[in-house]
Amino acid sequence: MFKFVILSSLLVFLSGCTSLYNDRSIPTEVSIMPNDCANQRMMLNWLEYQIGQEQSLLSNKGIYAREQRALKHKKWDFKYACNPVN
């Protein structure tokens, strides 16, 4: 019985720690996304959602910053390509 309590406590502890890791699965190749102006709203919503994700406790700050820069640049590039100013 004691082993079962220890094992279940360890399992709960480990599963709680994994929830701190937010793997956003954002490809670093965001820049190769096409500027699909027909689906502009959907793509901008996705980019804004990804930009709004907070950094997880276990992620690398440098990688997070690089991903945020890539997402923000793609958002700007997308708006520039699909909404030209004459």
ChimeraX attribute file (.defattr): number of C-alpha atoms within 10 A of each C-alpha:
attribute: neighborCount
match mode: 1-to-1
recipient: residues
	/A:1	6
	/A:2	7
	/A:3	8
	/A:4	9
	/A:5	10
	/A:6	11
	/A:7	12
	/A:8	12
	/A:9	12
	/A:10	12
	/A:11	12
	/A:12	11
	/A:13	11
	/A:14	11
	/A:15	11
	/A:16	11
	/A:17	12
	/A:18	10
	/A:19	12
	/A:20	13
	/A:21	13
	/A:22	14
	/A:23	11
	/A:24	12
	/A:25	7
	/A:26	12
	/A:27	11
	/A:28	13
	/A:29	10
	/A:30	15
	/A:31	15
	/A:32	9
	/A:33	10
	/A:34	10
	/A:35	18
	/A:36	13
	/A:37	14
	/A:38	9
	/A:39	9
	/A:40	15
	/A:41	11
	/A:42	12
	/A:43	18
	/A:44	16
	/A:45	12
	/A:46	14
	/A:47	18
	/A:48	14
	/A:49	10
	/A:50	17
	/A:51	16
	/A:52	10
	/A:53	11
	/A:54	10
	/A:55	17
	/A:56	15
	/A:57	12
	/A:58	13
	/A:59	13
	/A:60	10
	/A:61	12
	/A:62	9
	/A:63	11
	/A:64	16
	/A:65	12
	/A:66	12
	/A:67	19
	/A:68	20
	/A:69	13
	/A:70	18
	/A:71	23
	/A:72	16
	/A:73	14
	/A:74	20
	/A:75	22
	/A:76	12
	/A:77	14
	/A:78	21
	/A:79	15
	/A:80	12
	/A:81	13
	/A:82	13
	/A:83	11
	/A:84	7
	/A:85	6
	/A:86	3
